[in-house]
Amino acid sequence: MSPTRNFIVRLAALAGVLFLGFRYLVSPSIPHRCPGSTSSLQAPVHNPPHHDYILTTPRLTPRANATFLIFAYNADLERTIRTVRSLEDRFNMHHGYPYVLFSPEPFTPEFKRRLRVLTPSPIEFGLIPQDQWTQPEGIDGPRAQVVREKMWRNKARYMSGKVWAHEMLAKYKWAWRVEPGVGLTCDVLVDPFVWLDESGKVVGFTLATKEDEKTADSLWDYTKDFMTHYAQHLATDNSLAFISDSRGQEYNLCSYLSAFLVTDMDFFRSPAYSAFYNYLNTKGGFYYERWSDASVLTLAASVLLKRKQVHLLEDIGFQYGAYSRCPKRANVWENGRCACGQSTRFNDGSESCEKIWKDFMSLADRFGPPPAPPARAEGQGILKGL
């Protein structure tokens, strides 16, 4: 081969190599597969320093008219972040339900900014009106001072009644109430909003526990008085036998864990519940005896709803301080990728009321509802005469 011809061949080969290299660098959309691999690797793409190019998992339109409801202070920021991140990872990334957060103090810009980056779902931040939050007129200050914890008492009173009328919740039917610090330990495989709604349920609770007797000293007596005065609101075949082992004479202190509760808010906006809450609100027990919103909601659901309108959500695994639930069914535990151990369950302990609930429902299914409690005279049995 002549020197000239040899030079031309080498020049053509070099040009070919440069051309192929140039195509590789400027055409990142051409997939390249590693030997033995089924996945495509692409050349790196140099994007501008903003987030418009980030692709997120497609979210479905929420199937129920529902929202998450969270009460939090600014000081609860880190716990609220962990809770929302848990809800997103284990459930809401597939559903896109919005969030409504309430506080008696304005949320800081930092609080809002850090919550909004956790989810593409809508988040609203509501301020509780001071006239609905503060201690009402007529409360004996020195008497209430004994159980002051003023902010906690205001919260219990507000979350028992006024919250359901807040304008930010008006457009929703269902609410999943979640306290900062709650964490899901399993994927939620069934949308509880949809399931409860389609099944004709009103309240879905995840745990029932015993209240401190000191926090409900006269609550049951006033509840019995309400039942006497407002018998037209009482439901037939209700859950009275769940909260009383003595046909309504005494309260056994069982209550739903309000920190993780799914509810149809139309019930709490109903004339029956409004009458119950307003009646209790005049007695001062939120401040004198530390009545809890958990007890108030439980007593109301137990006497104003039919028992089959209340449902135990056994397949939702979660942790909230000392309280926890881990699904017992093996397929739910495995398919839900549960991080909880099935051998450690609060719902099997002595402080749990789950066995009482299940026994009550089983007996009522087999033999019908228990007989109604005997009538009582007006005002009979009031302990404190608040």
Secondary structure in CASP SS format (residue, H / E / C, confidence):
PFRMAT SS
TARGET T0000
AUTHOR 0000-0000-0000
METHOD secondary structure of the structure
MODEL  1
M C 1.00
S C 1.00
P H 1.00
T H 1.00
R H 1.00
N H 1.00
F H 1.00
I H 1.00
V H 1.00
R H 1.00
L H 1.00
A H 1.00
A H 1.00
L H 1.00
A H 1.00
G H 1.00
V H 1.00
L H 1.00
F H 1.00
L H 1.00
G H 1.00
F H 1.00
R H 1.00
Y H 1.00
L H 1.00
V H 1.00
S C 1.00
P C 1.00
S C 1.00
I C 1.00
P C 1.00
H E 1.00
R E 1.00
C C 1.00
P C 1.00
G C 1.00
S C 1.00
T C 1.00
S C 1.00
S E 1.00
L E 1.00
Q C 1.00
A C 1.00
P C 1.00
V C 1.00
H C 1.00
N C 1.00
P C 1.00
P C 1.00
H C 1.00
H C 1.00
D C 1.00
Y C 1.00
I C 1.00
L C 1.00
T C 1.00
T C 1.00
P C 1.00
R C 1.00
L C 1.00
T C 1.00
P C 1.00
R C 1.00
A C 1.00
N C 1.00
A E 1.00
T E 1.00
F E 1.00
L E 1.00
I E 1.00
F E 1.00
A C 1.00
Y C 1.00
N H 1.00
A H 1.00
D H 1.00
L H 1.00
E H 1.00
R H 1.00
T H 1.00
I H 1.00
R H 1.00
T H 1.00
V H 1.00
R H 1.00
S H 1.00
L H 1.00
E H 1.00
D H 1.00
R H 1.00
F C 1.00
N H 1.00
M H 1.00
H H 1.00
H C 1.00
G C 1.00
Y C 1.00
P C 1.00
Y E 1.00
V E 1.00
L E 1.00
F E 1.00
S E 1.00
P C 1.00
E C 1.00
P C 1.00
F C 1.00
T C 1.00
P H 1.00
E H 1.00
F H 1.00
K H 1.00
R H 1.00
R H 1.00
L H 1.00
R H 1.00
V C 1.00
L C 1.00
T C 1.00
P C 1.00
S C 1.00
P C 1.00
I E 1.00
E E 1.00
F E 1.00
G E 1.00
L E 1.00
I C 1.00
P C 1.00
Q H 1.00
D H 1.00
Q H 1.00
W H 1.00
T C 1.00
Q C 1.00
P C 1.00
E C 1.00
G C 1.00
I C 1.00
D C 1.00
G H 1.00
P H 1.00
R H 1.00
A H 1.00
Q H 1.00
V C 1.00
V C 1.00
R C 1.00
E C 1.00
K H 1.00
M H 1.00
W H 1.00
R H 1.00
N H 1.00
K H 1.00
A H 1.00
R H 1.00
Y H 1.00
M H 1.00
S H 1.00
G C 1.00
K H 1.00
V H 1.00
W H 1.00
A H 1.00
H C 1.00
E H 1.00
M H 1.00
L H 1.00
A C 1.00
K C 1.00
Y C 1.00
K C 1.00
W E 1.00
A E 1.00
W E 1.00
R E 1.00
V E 1.00
E C 1.00
P C 1.00
G C 1.00
V C 1.00
G E 1.00
L E 1.00
T C 1.00
C C 1.00
D C 1.00
V C 1.00
L C 1.00
V C 1.00
D C 1.00
P H 1.00
F H 1.00
V H 1.00
W H 1.00
L H 1.00
D H 1.00
E H 1.00
S C 1.00
G C 1.00
K C 1.00
V C 1.00
V E 1.00
G E 1.00
F E 1.00
T C 1.00
L C 1.00
A E 1.00
T E 1.00
K E 1.00
E C 1.00
D C 1.00
E H 1.00
K H 1.00
T H 1.00
A H 1.00
D C 1.00
S C 1.00
L H 1.00
W H 1.00
D H 1.00
Y H 1.00
T H 1.00
K H 1.00
D H 1.00
F H 1.00
M H 1.00
T H 1.00
H H 1.00
Y C 1.00
A H 1.00
Q H 1.00
H H 1.00
L C 1.00
A C 1.00
T C 1.00
D C 1.00
N E 1.00
S C 1.00
L H 1.00
A H 1.00
F H 1.00
I H 1.00
S C 1.00
D C 1.00
S C 1.00
R C 1.00
G C 1.00
Q C 1.00
E C 1.00
Y C 1.00
N C 1.00
L C 1.00
C E 1.00
S E 1.00
Y E 1.00
L C 1.00
S C 1.00
A C 1.00
F E 1.00
L E 1.00
V E 1.00
T E 1.00
D E 1.00
M H 1.00
D H 1.00
F H 1.00
F H 1.00
R C 1.00
S C 1.00
P H 1.00
A H 1.00
Y H 1.00
S H 1.00
A H 1.00
F H 1.00
Y H 1.00
N H 1.00
Y H 1.00
L H 1.00
N H 1.00
T C 1.00
K C 1.00
G C 1.00
G H 1.00
F H 1.00
Y H 1.00
Y H 1.00
E C 1.00
R C 1.00
W C 1.00
S C 1.00
D H 1.00
A H 1.00
S H 1.00
V H 1.00
L H 1.00
T H 1.00
L H 1.00
A H 1.00
A H 1.00
S H 1.00
V H 1.00
L H 1.00
L C 1.00
K E 1.00
R H 1.00
K H 1.00
Q H 1.00
V E 1.00
H E 1.00
L E 1.00
L C 1.00
E C 1.00
D C 1.00
I C 1.00
G C 1.00
F E 1.00
Q E 1.00
Y E 1.00
G C 1.00
A C 1.00
Y E 1.00
S E 1.00
R E 1.00
C C 1.00
P C 1.00
K C 1.00
R C 1.00
A H 1.00
N H 1.00
V H 1.00
W H 1.00
E H 1.00
N H 1.00
G C 1.00
R C 1.00
C C 1.00
A C 1.00
C C 1.00
G C 1.00
Q C 1.00
S C 1.00
T C 1.00
R C 1.00
F H 1.00
N H 1.00
D H 1.00
G C 1.00
S C 1.00
E C 1.00
S E 1.00
C C 1.00
E H 1.00
K H 1.00
I H 1.00
W H 1.00
K H 1.00
D H 1.00
F H 1.00
M H 1.00
S H 1.00
L H 1.00
A H 1.00
D H 1.00
R H 1.00
F H 1.00
G C 1.00
P C 1.00
P C 1.00
P C 1.00
A C 1.00
P C 1.00
P C 1.00
A C 1.00
R C 1.00
A C 1.00
E C 1.00
G C 1.00
Q C 1.00
G C 1.00
I C 1.00
L C 1.00
K C 1.00
G C 1.00
L C 1.00
END
